[in-house]
Amino acid sequence: RPYRFALKGSEVVKTTQGEFEALRLERVDDPNKSLRLWFAPARGHSIIKVENVSKGEVKLRMELQ
């Protein structure tokens, strides 16, 4: 199933590996569910943080350790 994402800007993400300037992408095709992804250009655009949001509540959060 295809999803639609939008670039929502950049922000600093703090992890146990340090602070990274990251690009935030967010799923925008379902108003009740959202998937947020943070990519760090300094780490080869690898994902450093993920959040799964349902009905306004974060259900899952994963961060670079």
PDBQT receptor file of N, H, CA, C and O in Angstrom, charges set to zero:
ATOM      1  N   ARG A   1       0.838  -1.164   0.000  1.00  0.00    +0.000 N 
ATOM      2  CA  ARG A   1       0.000   0.000   0.000  1.00  0.00    +0.000 C 
ATOM      3  C   ARG A   1       0.892   1.240   0.000  1.00  0.00    +0.000 C 
ATOM      4  O   ARG A   1       1.808   1.340   0.817  1.00  0.00    +0.000 OA
ATOM      5  N   PRO A   2       0.642   2.163  -0.885  1.00  0.00    +0.000 N 
ATOM      6  CA  PRO A   2       1.465   3.381  -0.919  1.00  0.00    +0.000 C 
ATOM      7  C   PRO A   2       1.059   4.375   0.183  1.00  0.00    +0.000 C 
ATOM      8  O   PRO A   2      -0.107   4.463   0.568  1.00  0.00    +0.000 OA
ATOM      9  N   TYR A   3       2.039   5.100   0.662  1.00  0.00    +0.000 N 
ATOM     10  H   TYR A   3       2.986   5.028   0.349  1.00  0.00    +0.000 HD
ATOM     11  CA  TYR A   3       1.821   6.164   1.651  1.00  0.00    +0.000 C 
ATOM     12  C   TYR A   3       2.318   7.470   1.053  1.00  0.00    +0.000 C 
ATOM     13  O   TYR A   3       3.192   7.472   0.186  1.00  0.00    +0.000 OA
ATOM     14  N   ARG A   4       1.760   8.581   1.520  1.00  0.00    +0.000 N 
ATOM     15  H   ARG A   4       1.051   8.580   2.224  1.00  0.00    +0.000 HD
ATOM     16  CA  ARG A   4       2.213   9.909   1.097  1.00  0.00    +0.000 C 
ATOM     17  C   ARG A   4       2.920  10.579   2.269  1.00  0.00    +0.000 C 
ATOM     18  O   ARG A   4       2.398  10.615   3.382  1.00  0.00    +0.000 OA
ATOM     19  N   PHE A   5       4.111  11.108   2.009  1.00  0.00    +0.000 N 
ATOM     20  H   PHE A   5       4.536  11.078   1.104  1.00  0.00    +0.000 HD
ATOM     21  CA  PHE A   5       4.893  11.782   3.043  1.00  0.00    +0.000 C 
ATOM     22  C   PHE A   5       5.176  13.211   2.607  1.00  0.00    +0.000 C 
ATOM     23  O   PHE A   5       5.201  13.521   1.416  1.00  0.00    +0.000 OA
ATOM     24  N   ALA A   6       5.387  14.073   3.591  1.00  0.00    +0.000 N 
ATOM     25  H   ALA A   6       5.366  13.821   4.559  1.00  0.00    +0.000 HD
ATOM     26  CA  ALA A   6       5.758  15.457   3.328  1.00  0.00    +0.000 C 
ATOM     27  C   ALA A   6       6.955  15.822   4.203  1.00  0.00    +0.000 C 
ATOM     28  O   ALA A   6       7.059  15.387   5.350  1.00  0.00    +0.000 OA
ATOM     29  N   LEU A   7       7.844  16.617   3.649  1.00  0.00    +0.000 N 
ATOM     30  H   LEU A   7       7.759  16.970   2.717  1.00  0.00    +0.000 HD
ATOM     31  CA  LEU A   7       8.963  17.140   4.415  1.00  0.00    +0.000 C 
ATOM     32  C   LEU A   7       8.427  18.234   5.327  1.00  0.00    +0.000 C 
ATOM     33  O   LEU A   7       7.860  19.219   4.854  1.00  0.00    +0.000 OA
ATOM     34  N   LYS A   8       8.604  18.064   6.633  1.00  0.00    +0.000 N 
ATOM     35  H   LYS A   8       9.064  17.263   7.018  1.00  0.00    +0.000 HD
ATOM     36  CA  LYS A   8       8.066  19.009   7.612  1.00  0.00    +0.000 C 
ATOM     37  C   LYS A   8       9.117  19.942   8.195  1.00  0.00    +0.000 C 
ATOM     38  O   LYS A   8       8.832  20.703   9.120  1.00  0.00    +0.000 OA
ATOM     39  N   GLY A   9      10.332  19.885   7.656  1.00  0.00    +0.000 N 
ATOM     40  H   GLY A   9      10.563  19.266   6.905  1.00  0.00    +0.000 HD
ATOM     41  CA  GLY A   9      11.366  20.808   8.114  1.00  0.00    +0.000 C 
ATOM     42  C   GLY A   9      12.551  20.079   8.700  1.00  0.00    +0.000 C 
ATOM     43  O   GLY A   9      12.711  18.869   8.540  1.00  0.00    +0.000 OA
ATOM     44  N   SER A  10      13.375  20.845   9.381  1.00  0.00    +0.000 N 
ATOM     45  H   SER A  10      13.245  21.828   9.511  1.00  0.00    +0.000 HD
ATOM     46  CA  SER A  10      14.556  20.261  10.032  1.00  0.00    +0.000 C 
ATOM     47  C   SER A  10      14.546  20.656  11.499  1.00  0.00    +0.000 C 
ATOM     48  O   SER A  10      13.977  21.677  11.887  1.00  0.00    +0.000 OA
ATOM     49  N   GLU A  11      15.189  19.823  12.299  1.00  0.00    +0.000 N 
ATOM     50  H   GLU A  11      15.651  18.994  11.984  1.00  0.00    +0.000 HD
ATOM     51  CA  GLU A  11      15.281  20.098  13.734  1.00  0.00    +0.000 C 
ATOM     52  C   GLU A  11      16.444  19.308  14.304  1.00  0.00    +0.000 C 
ATOM     53  O   GLU A  11      16.939  18.365  13.687  1.00  0.00    +0.000 OA
ATOM     54  N   VAL A  12      16.867  19.704  15.478  1.00  0.00    +0.000 N 
ATOM     55  H   VAL A  12      16.466  20.470  15.979  1.00  0.00    +0.000 HD
ATOM     56  CA  VAL A  12      17.948  19.004  16.168  1.00  0.00    +0.000 C 
ATOM     57  C   VAL A  12      17.328  17.880  16.984  1.00  0.00    +0.000 C 
ATOM     58  O   VAL A  12      16.384  18.089  17.746  1.00  0.00    +0.000 OA
ATOM     59  N   VAL A  13      17.884  16.671  16.806  1.00  0.00    +0.000 N 
ATOM     60  H   VAL A  13      18.651  16.501  16.187  1.00  0.00    +0.000 HD
ATOM     61  CA  VAL A  13      17.423  15.497  17.548  1.00  0.00    +0.000 C 
ATOM     62  C   VAL A  13      18.553  15.064  18.478  1.00  0.00    +0.000 C 
ATOM     63  O   VAL A  13      19.677  14.844  18.028  1.00  0.00    +0.000 OA
ATOM     64  N   LYS A  14      18.262  14.943  19.767  1.00  0.00    +0.000 N 
ATOM     65  H   LYS A  14      17.349  15.122  20.133  1.00  0.00    +0.000 HD
ATOM     66  CA  LYS A  14      19.245  14.489  20.757  1.00  0.00    +0.000 C 
ATOM     67  C   LYS A  14      19.106  12.985  20.934  1.00  0.00    +0.000 C 
ATOM     68  O   LYS A  14      18.013  12.475  21.181  1.00  0.00    +0.000 OA
ATOM     69  N   THR A  15      20.245  12.270  20.803  1.00  0.00    +0.000 N 
ATOM     70  H   THR A  15      21.133  12.684  20.603  1.00  0.00    +0.000 HD
ATOM     71  CA  THR A  15      20.280  10.831  21.010  1.00  0.00    +0.000 C 
ATOM     72  C   THR A  15      21.445  10.507  21.934  1.00  0.00    +0.000 C 
ATOM     73  O   THR A  15      22.210  11.396  22.308  1.00  0.00    +0.000 OA
ATOM     74  N   THR A  16      21.580   9.248  22.300  1.00  0.00    +0.000 N 
ATOM     75  H   THR A  16      20.958   8.526  21.997  1.00  0.00    +0.000 HD
ATOM     76  CA  THR A  16      22.731   8.853  23.116  1.00  0.00    +0.000 C 
ATOM     77  C   THR A  16      24.035   8.946  22.330  1.00  0.00    +0.000 C 
ATOM     78  O   THR A  16      25.113   8.943  22.924  1.00  0.00    +0.000 OA
ATOM     79  N   GLN A  17      23.953   9.031  20.998  1.00  0.00    +0.000 N 
ATOM     80  H   GLN A  17      23.077   9.034  20.515  1.00  0.00    +0.000 HD
ATOM     81  CA  GLN A  17      25.127   9.172  20.135  1.00  0.00    +0.000 C 
ATOM     82  C   GLN A  17      25.486  10.635  19.876  1.00  0.00    +0.000 C 
ATOM     83  O   GLN A  17      26.464  10.919  19.184  1.00  0.00    +0.000 OA
ATOM     84  N   GLY A  18      24.702  11.563  20.427  1.00  0.00    +0.000 N 
ATOM     85  H   GLY A  18      23.908  11.333  20.989  1.00  0.00    +0.000 HD
ATOM     86  CA  GLY A  18      24.953  12.987  20.240  1.00  0.00    +0.000 C 
ATOM     87  C   GLY A  18      23.737  13.692  19.658  1.00  0.00    +0.000 C 
ATOM     88  O   GLY A  18      22.658  13.111  19.535  1.00  0.00    +0.000 OA
ATOM     89  N   GLU A  19      23.936  14.958  19.304  1.00  0.00    +0.000 N 
ATOM     90  H   GLU A  19      24.812  15.429  19.404  1.00  0.00    +0.000 HD
ATOM     91  CA  GLU A  19      22.870  15.758  18.691  1.00  0.00    +0.000 C 
ATOM     92  C   GLU A  19      23.092  15.814  17.192  1.00  0.00    +0.000 C 
ATOM     93  O   GLU A  19      24.219  15.967  16.721  1.00  0.00    +0.000 OA
ATOM     94  N   PHE A  20      21.986  15.686  16.441  1.00  0.00    +0.000 N 
ATOM     95  H   PHE A  20      21.071  15.562  16.824  1.00  0.00    +0.000 HD
ATOM     96  CA  PHE A  20      22.074  15.682  14.989  1.00  0.00    +0.000 C 
ATOM     97  C   PHE A  20      21.049  16.625  14.398  1.00  0.00    +0.000 C 
ATOM     98  O   PHE A  20      19.899  16.662  14.835  1.00  0.00    +0.000 OA
ATOM     99  N   GLU A  21      21.467  17.386  13.404  1.00  0.00    +0.000 N 
ATOM    100  H   GLU A  21      22.402  17.356  13.048  1.00  0.00    +0.000 HD
ATOM    101  CA  GLU A  21      20.531  18.153  12.590  1.00  0.00    +0.000 C 
ATOM    102  C   GLU A  21      19.839  17.133  11.698  1.00  0.00    +0.000 C 
ATOM    103  O   GLU A  21      20.501  16.389  10.975  1.00  0.00    +0.000 OA
ATOM    104  N   ALA A  22      18.520  17.094  11.746  1.00  0.00    +0.000 N 
ATOM    105  H   ALA A  22      17.983  17.698  12.334  1.00  0.00    +0.000 HD
ATOM    106  CA  ALA A  22      17.775  16.046  11.040  1.00  0.00    +0.000 C 
ATOM    107  C   ALA A  22      16.636  16.632  10.219  1.00  0.00    +0.000 C 
ATOM    108  O   ALA A  22      16.077  17.674  10.562  1.00  0.00    +0.000 OA
ATOM    109  N   LEU A  23      16.303  15.950   9.132  1.00  0.00    +0.000 N 
ATOM    110  H   LEU A  23      16.757  15.104   8.853  1.00  0.00    +0.000 HD
ATOM    111  CA  LEU A  23      15.137  16.277   8.316  1.00  0.00    +0.000 C 
ATOM    112  C   LEU A  23      13.979  15.420   8.804  1.00  0.00    +0.000 C 
ATOM    113  O   LEU A  23      14.132  14.216   9.008  1.00  0.00    +0.000 OA
ATOM    114  N   ARG A  24      12.818  16.046   8.991  1.00  0.00    +0.000 N 
ATOM    115  H   ARG A  24      12.694  17.025   8.826  1.00  0.00    +0.000 HD
ATOM    116  CA  ARG A  24      11.648  15.296   9.471  1.00  0.00    +0.000 C 
ATOM    117  C   ARG A  24      10.648  15.101   8.342  1.00  0.00    +0.000 C 
ATOM    118  O   ARG A  24      10.181  16.062   7.730  1.00  0.00    +0.000 OA
ATOM    119  N   LEU A  25      10.332  13.847   8.081  1.00  0.00    +0.000 N 
ATOM    120  H   LEU A  25      10.712  13.066   8.579  1.00  0.00    +0.000 HD
ATOM    121  CA  LEU A  25       9.279  13.483   7.140  1.00  0.00    +0.000 C 
ATOM    122  C   LEU A  25       8.097  12.963   7.930  1.00  0.00    +0.000 C 
ATOM    123  O   LEU A  25       8.266  12.308   8.958  1.00  0.00    +0.000 OA
ATOM    124  N   GLU A  26       6.897  13.255   7.448  1.00  0.00    +0.000 N 
ATOM    125  H   GLU A  26       6.760  13.787   6.612  1.00  0.00    +0.000 HD
ATOM    126  CA  GLU A  26       5.701  12.818   8.153  1.00  0.00    +0.000 C 
ATOM    127  C   GLU A  26       4.660  12.300   7.165  1.00  0.00    +0.000 C 
ATOM    128  O   GLU A  26       4.426  12.898   6.114  1.00  0.00    +0.000 OA
ATOM    129  N   ARG A  27       4.047  11.191   7.519  1.00  0.00    +0.000 N 
ATOM    130  H   ARG A  27       4.237  10.706   8.373  1.00  0.00    +0.000 HD
ATOM    131  CA  ARG A  27       2.966  10.640   6.698  1.00  0.00    +0.000 C 
ATOM    132  C   ARG A  27       1.781  11.594   6.760  1.00  0.00    +0.000 C 
ATOM    133  O   ARG A  27       1.387  12.036   7.839  1.00  0.00    +0.000 OA
ATOM    134  N   VAL A  28       1.211  11.913   5.587  1.00  0.00    +0.000 N 
ATOM    135  H   VAL A  28       1.532  11.554   4.710  1.00  0.00    +0.000 HD
ATOM    136  CA  VAL A  28       0.157  12.922   5.534  1.00  0.00    +0.000 C 
ATOM    137  C   VAL A  28      -1.120  12.428   4.852  1.00  0.00    +0.000 C 
ATOM    138  O   VAL A  28      -2.013  13.228   4.573  1.00  0.00    +0.000 OA
ATOM    139  N   ASP A  29      -1.220  11.135   4.582  1.00  0.00    +0.000 N 
ATOM    140  H   ASP A  29      -0.494  10.486   4.809  1.00  0.00    +0.000 HD
ATOM    141  CA  ASP A  29      -2.384  10.642   3.843  1.00  0.00    +0.000 C 
ATOM    142  C   ASP A  29      -3.497  10.097   4.725  1.00  0.00    +0.000 C 
ATOM    143  O   ASP A  29      -4.535   9.691   4.202  1.00  0.00    +0.000 OA
ATOM    144  N   ASP A  30      -3.321  10.073   6.043  1.00  0.00    +0.000 N 
ATOM    145  H   ASP A  30      -2.478  10.403   6.467  1.00  0.00    +0.000 HD
ATOM    146  CA  ASP A  30      -4.353   9.576   6.947  1.00  0.00    +0.000 C 
ATOM    147  C   ASP A  30      -4.404  10.488   8.172  1.00  0.00    +0.000 C 
ATOM    148  O   ASP A  30      -3.426  10.547   8.918  1.00  0.00    +0.000 OA
ATOM    149  N   PRO A  31      -5.504  11.198   8.405  1.00  0.00    +0.000 N 
ATOM    150  CA  PRO A  31      -5.563  12.145   9.527  1.00  0.00    +0.000 C 
ATOM    151  C   PRO A  31      -5.529  11.468  10.902  1.00  0.00    +0.000 C 
ATOM    152  O   PRO A  31      -5.243  12.134  11.897  1.00  0.00    +0.000 OA
ATOM    153  N   ASN A  32      -5.813  10.169  10.982  1.00  0.00    +0.000 N 
ATOM    154  H   ASN A  32      -6.045   9.628  10.174  1.00  0.00    +0.000 HD
ATOM    155  CA  ASN A  32      -5.833   9.465  12.273  1.00  0.00    +0.000 C 
ATOM    156  C   ASN A  32      -4.529   8.752  12.596  1.00  0.00    +0.000 C 
ATOM    157  O   ASN A  32      -4.297   8.375  13.745  1.00  0.00    +0.000 OA
ATOM    158  N   LYS A  33      -3.681   8.564  11.598  1.00  0.00    +0.000 N 
ATOM    159  H   LYS A  33      -3.871   8.870  10.665  1.00  0.00    +0.000 HD
ATOM    160  CA  LYS A  33      -2.415   7.859  11.798  1.00  0.00    +0.000 C 
ATOM    161  C   LYS A  33      -1.296   8.678  11.183  1.00  0.00    +0.000 C 
ATOM    162  O   LYS A  33      -1.466   9.322  10.148  1.00  0.00    +0.000 OA
ATOM    163  N   SER A  34      -0.157   8.640  11.841  1.00  0.00    +0.000 N 
ATOM    164  H   SER A  34      -0.019   8.117  12.682  1.00  0.00    +0.000 HD
ATOM    165  CA  SER A  34       0.993   9.341  11.306  1.00  0.00    +0.000 C 
ATOM    166  C   SER A  34       2.249   8.546  11.605  1.00  0.00    +0.000 C 
ATOM    167  O   SER A  34       2.371   7.926  12.662  1.00  0.00    +0.000 OA
ATOM    168  N   LEU A  35       3.164   8.570  10.681  1.00  0.00    +0.000 N 
ATOM    169  H   LEU A  35       3.065   9.073   9.822  1.00  0.00    +0.000 HD
ATOM    170  CA  LEU A  35       4.481   7.999  10.870  1.00  0.00    +0.000 C 
ATOM    171  C   LEU A  35       5.457   9.146  10.670  1.00  0.00    +0.000 C 
ATOM    172  O   LEU A  35       5.452   9.802   9.628  1.00  0.00    +0.000 OA
ATOM    173  N   ARG A  36       6.288   9.383  11.664  1.00  0.00    +0.000 N 
ATOM    174  H   ARG A  36       6.292   8.850  12.510  1.00  0.00    +0.000 HD
ATOM    175  CA  ARG A  36       7.274  10.464  11.592  1.00  0.00    +0.000 C 
ATOM    176  C   ARG A  36       8.661   9.844  11.539  1.00  0.00    +0.000 C 
ATOM    177  O   ARG A  36       8.980   8.949  12.322  1.00  0.00    +0.000 OA
ATOM    178  N   LEU A  37       9.476  10.320  10.622  1.00  0.00    +0.000 N 
ATOM    179  H   LEU A  37       9.217  11.047   9.987  1.00  0.00    +0.000 HD
ATOM    180  CA  LEU A  37      10.832   9.812  10.437  1.00  0.00    +0.000 C 
ATOM    181  C   LEU A  37      11.813  10.968  10.440  1.00  0.00    +0.000 C 
ATOM    182  O   LEU A  37      11.576  11.986   9.789  1.00  0.00    +0.000 OA
ATOM    183  N   TRP A  38      12.909  10.823  11.163  1.00  0.00    +0.000 N 
ATOM    184  H   TRP A  38      13.101   9.997  11.692  1.00  0.00    +0.000 HD
ATOM    185  CA  TRP A  38      13.964  11.830  11.189  1.00  0.00    +0.000 C 
ATOM    186  C   TRP A  38      15.210  11.225  10.562  1.00  0.00    +0.000 C 
ATOM    187  O   TRP A  38      15.679  10.172  10.993  1.00  0.00    +0.000 OA
ATOM    188  N   PHE A  39      15.754  11.900   9.530  1.00  0.00    +0.000 N 
ATOM    189  H   PHE A  39      15.373  12.756   9.180  1.00  0.00    +0.000 HD
ATOM    190  CA  PHE A  39      16.943  11.457   8.812  1.00  0.00    +0.000 C 
ATOM    191  C   PHE A  39      18.078  12.433   9.098  1.00  0.00    +0.000 C 
ATOM    192  O   PHE A  39      17.869  13.647   9.090  1.00  0.00    +0.000 OA
ATOM    193  N   ALA A  40      19.267  11.917   9.348  1.00  0.00    +0.000 N 
ATOM    194  H   ALA A  40      19.436  10.931   9.354  1.00  0.00    +0.000 HD
ATOM    195  CA  ALA A  40      20.426  12.770   9.629  1.00  0.00    +0.000 C 
ATOM    196  C   ALA A  40      21.359  12.802   8.427  1.00  0.00    +0.000 C 
ATOM    197  O   ALA A  40      22.017  11.802   8.140  1.00  0.00    +0.000 OA
ATOM    198  N   PRO A  41      21.435  13.934   7.710  1.00  0.00    +0.000 N 
ATOM    199  CA  PRO A  41      22.357  14.041   6.573  1.00  0.00    +0.000 C 
ATOM    200  C   PRO A  41      23.811  13.744   6.954  1.00  0.00    +0.000 C 
ATOM    201  O   PRO A  41      24.551  13.183   6.146  1.00  0.00    +0.000 OA
ATOM    202  N   ALA A  42      24.231  14.111   8.171  1.00  0.00    +0.000 N 
ATOM    203  H   ALA A  42      23.630  14.567   8.827  1.00  0.00    +0.000 HD
ATOM    204  CA  ALA A  42      25.610  13.884   8.611  1.00  0.00    +0.000 C 
ATOM    205  C   ALA A  42      25.920  12.400   8.792  1.00  0.00    +0.000 C 
ATOM    206  O   ALA A  42      27.089  12.020   8.870  1.00  0.00    +0.000 OA
ATOM    207  N   ARG A  43      24.897  11.564   8.859  1.00  0.00    +0.000 N 
ATOM    208  H   ARG A  43      23.948  11.873   8.795  1.00  0.00    +0.000 HD
ATOM    209  CA  ARG A  43      25.080  10.114   8.997  1.00  0.00    +0.000 C 
ATOM    210  C   ARG A  43      24.621   9.391   7.736  1.00  0.00    +0.000 C 
ATOM    211  O   ARG A  43      24.104   8.276   7.810  1.00  0.00    +0.000 OA
ATOM    212  N   GLY A  44      24.807  10.019   6.586  1.00  0.00    +0.000 N 
ATOM    213  H   GLY A  44      25.228  10.924   6.526  1.00  0.00    +0.000 HD
ATOM    214  CA  GLY A  44      24.431   9.388   5.323  1.00  0.00    +0.000 C 
ATOM    215  C   GLY A  44      22.922   9.270   5.143  1.00  0.00    +0.000 C 
ATOM    216  O   GLY A  44      22.443   8.347   4.484  1.00  0.00    +0.000 OA
ATOM    217  N   HIS A  45      22.177  10.196   5.724  1.00  0.00    +0.000 N 
ATOM    218  H   HIS A  45      22.565  10.946   6.259  1.00  0.00    +0.000 HD
ATOM    219  CA  HIS A  45      20.711  10.217   5.687  1.00  0.00    +0.000 C 
ATOM    220  C   HIS A  45      20.088   8.980   6.338  1.00  0.00    +0.000 C 
ATOM    221  O   HIS A  45      18.991   8.567   5.963  1.00  0.00    +0.000 OA
ATOM    222  N   SER A  46      20.779   8.396   7.300  1.00  0.00    +0.000 N 
ATOM    223  H   SER A  46      21.670   8.731   7.605  1.00  0.00    +0.000 HD
ATOM    224  CA  SER A  46      20.199   7.253   8.007  1.00  0.00    +0.000 C 
ATOM    225  C   SER A  46      19.108   7.745   8.969  1.00  0.00    +0.000 C 
ATOM    226  O   SER A  46      19.134   8.880   9.445  1.00  0.00    +0.000 OA
ATOM    227  N   ILE A  47      18.169   6.864   9.230  1.00  0.00    +0.000 N 
ATOM    228  H   ILE A  47      18.149   5.942   8.844  1.00  0.00    +0.000 HD
ATOM    229  CA  ILE A  47      17.070   7.192  10.142  1.00  0.00    +0.000 C 
ATOM    230  C   ILE A  47      17.600   7.165  11.567  1.00  0.00    +0.000 C 
ATOM    231  O   ILE A  47      18.205   6.180  11.990  1.00  0.00    +0.000 OA
ATOM    232  N   ILE A  48      17.373   8.247  12.309  1.00  0.00    +0.000 N 
ATOM    233  H   ILE A  48      16.882   9.047  11.965  1.00  0.00    +0.000 HD
ATOM    234  CA  ILE A  48      17.842   8.291  13.695  1.00  0.00    +0.000 C 
ATOM    235  C   ILE A  48      16.686   8.292  14.698  1.00  0.00    +0.000 C 
ATOM    236  O   ILE A  48      16.900   8.097  15.895  1.00  0.00    +0.000 OA
ATOM    237  N   LYS A  49      15.465   8.511  14.209  1.00  0.00    +0.000 N 
ATOM    238  H   LYS A  49      15.291   8.669  13.237  1.00  0.00    +0.000 HD
ATOM    239  CA  LYS A  49      14.315   8.502  15.108  1.00  0.00    +0.000 C 
ATOM    240  C   LYS A  49      13.062   8.189  14.302  1.00  0.00    +0.000 C 
ATOM    241  O   LYS A  49      12.922   8.619  13.157  1.00  0.00    +0.000 OA
ATOM    242  N   VAL A  50      12.151   7.431  14.916  1.00  0.00    +0.000 N 
ATOM    243  H   VAL A  50      12.265   7.082  15.847  1.00  0.00    +0.000 HD
ATOM    244  CA  VAL A  50      10.870   7.068  14.297  1.00  0.00    +0.000 C 
ATOM    245  C   VAL A  50       9.784   7.176  15.356  1.00  0.00    +0.000 C 
ATOM    246  O   VAL A  50       9.980   6.758  16.497  1.00  0.00    +0.000 OA
ATOM    247  N   GLU A  51       8.653   7.730  14.982  1.00  0.00    +0.000 N 
ATOM    248  H   GLU A  51       8.494   8.069  14.055  1.00  0.00    +0.000 HD
ATOM    249  CA  GLU A  51       7.476   7.751  15.860  1.00  0.00    +0.000 C 
ATOM    250  C   GLU A  51       6.259   7.302  15.066  1.00  0.00    +0.000 C 
ATOM    251  O   GLU A  51       6.054   7.722  13.927  1.00  0.00    +0.000 OA
ATOM    252  N   ASN A  52       5.461   6.447  15.678  1.00  0.00    +0.000 N 
ATOM    253  H   ASN A  52       5.627   6.106  16.603  1.00  0.00    +0.000 HD
ATOM    254  CA  ASN A  52       4.188   6.037  15.114  1.00  0.00    +0.000 C 
ATOM    255  C   ASN A  52       3.109   6.658  15.991  1.00  0.00    +0.000 C 
ATOM    256  O   ASN A  52       3.056   6.395  17.192  1.00  0.00    +0.000 OA
ATOM    257  N   VAL A  53       2.248   7.483  15.395  1.00  0.00    +0.000 N 
ATOM    258  H   VAL A  53       2.292   7.697  14.419  1.00  0.00    +0.000 HD
ATOM    259  CA  VAL A  53       1.228   8.229  16.135  1.00  0.00    +0.000 C 
ATOM    260  C   VAL A  53      -0.150   7.786  15.656  1.00  0.00    +0.000 C 
ATOM    261  O   VAL A  53      -0.403   7.706  14.454  1.00  0.00    +0.000 OA
ATOM    262  N   SER A  54      -1.032   7.498  16.602  1.00  0.00    +0.000 N 
ATOM    263  H   SER A  54      -0.826   7.563  17.579  1.00  0.00    +0.000 HD
ATOM    264  CA  SER A  54      -2.404   7.122  16.280  1.00  0.00    +0.000 C 
ATOM    265  C   SER A  54      -3.354   7.937  17.142  1.00  0.00    +0.000 C 
ATOM    266  O   SER A  54      -3.255   7.928  18.369  1.00  0.00    +0.000 OA
ATOM    267  N   LYS A  55      -4.262   8.633  16.502  1.00  0.00    +0.000 N 
ATOM    268  H   LYS A  55      -4.342   8.641  15.505  1.00  0.00    +0.000 HD
ATOM    269  CA  LYS A  55      -5.248   9.482  17.186  1.00  0.00    +0.000 C 
ATOM    270  C   LYS A  55      -4.594  10.456  18.155  1.00  0.00    +0.000 C 
ATOM    271  O   LYS A  55      -5.089  10.673  19.261  1.00  0.00    +0.000 OA
ATOM    272  N   GLY A  56      -3.469  11.044  17.727  1.00  0.00    +0.000 N 
ATOM    273  H   GLY A  56      -3.067  10.867  16.829  1.00  0.00    +0.000 HD
ATOM    274  CA  GLY A  56      -2.789  12.066  18.512  1.00  0.00    +0.000 C 
ATOM    275  C   GLY A  56      -1.870  11.552  19.603  1.00  0.00    +0.000 C 
ATOM    276  O   GLY A  56      -1.253  12.353  20.305  1.00  0.00    +0.000 OA
ATOM    277  N   GLU A  57      -1.761  10.246  19.767  1.00  0.00    +0.000 N 
ATOM    278  H   GLU A  57      -2.262   9.595  19.197  1.00  0.00    +0.000 HD
ATOM    279  CA  GLU A  57      -0.937   9.667  20.830  1.00  0.00    +0.000 C 
ATOM    280  C   GLU A  57       0.218   8.870  20.221  1.00  0.00    +0.000 C 
ATOM    281  O   GLU A  57       0.023   8.073  19.303  1.00  0.00    +0.000 OA
ATOM    282  N   VAL A  58       1.432   9.103  20.752  1.00  0.00    +0.000 N 
ATOM    283  H   VAL A  58       1.590   9.750  21.498  1.00  0.00    +0.000 HD
ATOM    284  CA  VAL A  58       2.591   8.351  20.281  1.00  0.00    +0.000 C 
ATOM    285  C   VAL A  58       2.467   6.916  20.785  1.00  0.00    +0.000 C 
ATOM    286  O   VAL A  58       2.441   6.671  21.991  1.00  0.00    +0.000 OA
ATOM    287  N   LYS A  59       2.391   5.974  19.852  1.00  0.00    +0.000 N 
ATOM    288  H   LYS A  59       2.412   6.173  18.872  1.00  0.00    +0.000 HD
ATOM    289  CA  LYS A  59       2.239   4.558  20.193  1.00  0.00    +0.000 C 
ATOM    290  C   LYS A  59       3.578   3.826  20.179  1.00  0.00    +0.000 C 
ATOM    291  O   LYS A  59       3.750   2.815  20.861  1.00  0.00    +0.000 OA
ATOM    292  N   LEU A  60       4.525   4.345  19.398  1.00  0.00    +0.000 N 
ATOM    293  H   LEU A  60       4.386   5.166  18.844  1.00  0.00    +0.000 HD
ATOM    294  CA  LEU A  60       5.828   3.707  19.268  1.00  0.00    +0.000 C 
ATOM    295  C   LEU A  60       6.866   4.784  19.014  1.00  0.00    +0.000 C 
ATOM    296  O   LEU A  60       6.650   5.690  18.209  1.00  0.00    +0.000 OA
ATOM    297  N   ARG A  61       8.004   4.679  19.712  1.00  0.00    +0.000 N 
ATOM    298  H   ARG A  61       8.179   3.943  20.367  1.00  0.00    +0.000 HD
ATOM    299  CA  ARG A  61       9.122   5.605  19.479  1.00  0.00    +0.000 C 
ATOM    300  C   ARG A  61      10.405   4.793  19.474  1.00  0.00    +0.000 C 
ATOM    301  O   ARG A  61      10.654   4.010  20.392  1.00  0.00    +0.000 OA
ATOM    302  N   MET A  62      11.215   4.975  18.450  1.00  0.00    +0.000 N 
ATOM    303  H   MET A  62      11.014   5.610  17.705  1.00  0.00    +0.000 HD
ATOM    304  CA  MET A  62      12.520   4.336  18.378  1.00  0.00    +0.000 C 
ATOM    305  C   MET A  62      13.545   5.422  18.082  1.00  0.00    +0.000 C 
ATOM    306  O   MET A  62      13.323   6.296  17.244  1.00  0.00    +0.000 OA
ATOM    307  N   GLU A  63      14.676   5.351  18.786  1.00  0.00    +0.000 N 
ATOM    308  H   GLU A  63      14.857   4.641  19.467  1.00  0.00    +0.000 HD
ATOM    309  CA  GLU A  63      15.744   6.329  18.586  1.00  0.00    +0.000 C 
ATOM    310  C   GLU A  63      17.092   5.637  18.489  1.00  0.00    +0.000 C 
ATOM    311  O   GLU A  63      17.281   4.537  19.008  1.00  0.00    +0.000 OA
ATOM    312  N   LEU A  64      18.027   6.296  17.817  1.00  0.00    +0.000 N 
ATOM    313  H   LEU A  64      17.874   7.190  17.395  1.00  0.00    +0.000 HD
ATOM    314  CA  LEU A  64      19.386   5.808  17.697  1.00  0.00    +0.000 C 
ATOM    315  C   LEU A  64      19.980   5.652  19.085  1.00  0.00    +0.000 C 
ATOM    316  O   LEU A  64      19.887   6.564  19.907  1.00  0.00    +0.000 OA
ATOM    317  N   GLN A  65      20.586   4.516  19.350  1.00  0.00    +0.000 N 
ATOM    318  H   GLN A  65      20.662   3.776  18.682  1.00  0.00    +0.000 HD
ATOM    319  CA  GLN A  65      21.225   4.262  20.656  1.00  0.00    +0.000 C 
ATOM    320  C   GLN A  65      22.718   4.205  20.514  1.00  0.00    +0.000 C 
ATOM    321  O   GLN A  65      23.425   4.001  21.501  1.00  0.00    +0.000 OA
TER     322      GLN A  65
